[in-house]
Amino acid sequence: MIGPRGRKFLGLAGLLAGLLFYAAIMVTIAVRVLPDHWLAELIFYPLAGLLWLLPAVPLVRWMQAQDH
């Protein structure tokens, strides 16, 4: 069983790897798919900036969970 320190280490490694992967995907979408229009950018960038929280919040909760 993984202890609290191991869980935090694995969670941090997963969070950093996932965030790098997510950022690469968002940059690719922004450069190749996003139309060059101010309204599209106004919608896309805040949405992309918050969307990474969906997988991050459960991961952080798992990292902080107490052992029973």
C-alpha positions as CSV (number, residue, x, y, z in Angstrom):
1,M,0.0,0.0,0.0
2,I,1.2,3.5,-0.8
3,G,1.8,5.8,2.2
4,P,0.9,9.5,2.4
5,R,4.3,10.6,1.1
6,G,4.3,8.1,-1.8
7,R,0.8,9.2,-2.7
8,K,1.8,12.8,-2.7
9,F,4.9,12.1,-4.8
10,L,2.9,10.1,-7.4
11,G,0.1,12.7,-7.5
12,L,2.6,15.5,-8.0
13,A,4.4,13.6,-10.8
14,G,1.1,12.8,-12.4
15,L,-0.2,16.4,-12.0
16,L,2.9,17.8,-13.6
17,A,3.0,15.3,-16.5
18,G,-0.7,15.8,-17.1
19,L,-0.4,19.6,-17.0
20,L,2.4,19.6,-19.5
21,F,0.5,17.3,-21.8
22,Y,-2.7,19.4,-21.4
23,A,-0.7,22.6,-22.1
24,A,0.7,21.1,-25.3
25,I,-2.7,20.1,-26.5
26,M,-4.2,23.5,-25.8
27,V,-1.3,25.3,-27.5
28,T,-1.8,23.1,-30.6
29,I,-5.5,23.8,-30.6
30,A,-4.9,27.5,-30.2
31,V,-2.4,27.6,-33.1
32,R,-4.0,25.2,-35.6
33,V,-7.7,25.2,-34.9
34,L,-8.7,28.5,-33.2
35,P,-9.9,31.1,-35.6
36,D,-7.9,34.4,-35.5
37,H,-10.7,36.4,-34.0
38,W,-10.8,38.3,-30.7
39,L,-14.1,36.8,-29.6
40,A,-12.9,33.2,-30.1
41,E,-9.7,33.9,-28.1
42,L,-11.7,35.6,-25.4
43,I,-13.8,32.5,-24.9
44,F,-11.0,29.9,-25.5
45,Y,-8.2,31.1,-23.2
46,P,-10.2,31.4,-20.0
47,L,-12.0,28.1,-20.7
48,A,-8.7,26.4,-21.4
49,G,-7.2,27.9,-18.3
50,L,-9.9,26.5,-16.1
51,L,-10.6,23.2,-17.8
52,W,-7.5,21.5,-16.4
53,L,-9.1,21.7,-13.0
54,L,-11.5,18.9,-13.9
55,P,-8.9,16.1,-13.6
56,A,-6.7,18.0,-11.1
57,V,-9.2,18.4,-8.3
58,P,-9.9,14.6,-7.8
59,L,-6.2,13.9,-8.0
60,V,-5.4,16.5,-5.3
61,R,-8.2,15.1,-3.1
62,W,-6.7,11.6,-3.6
63,M,-3.3,12.9,-2.6
64,Q,-4.7,14.5,0.5
65,A,-6.8,11.5,1.6
66,Q,-6.2,10.0,5.0
67,D,-5.2,6.4,5.4
68,H,-7.8,4.2,7.2
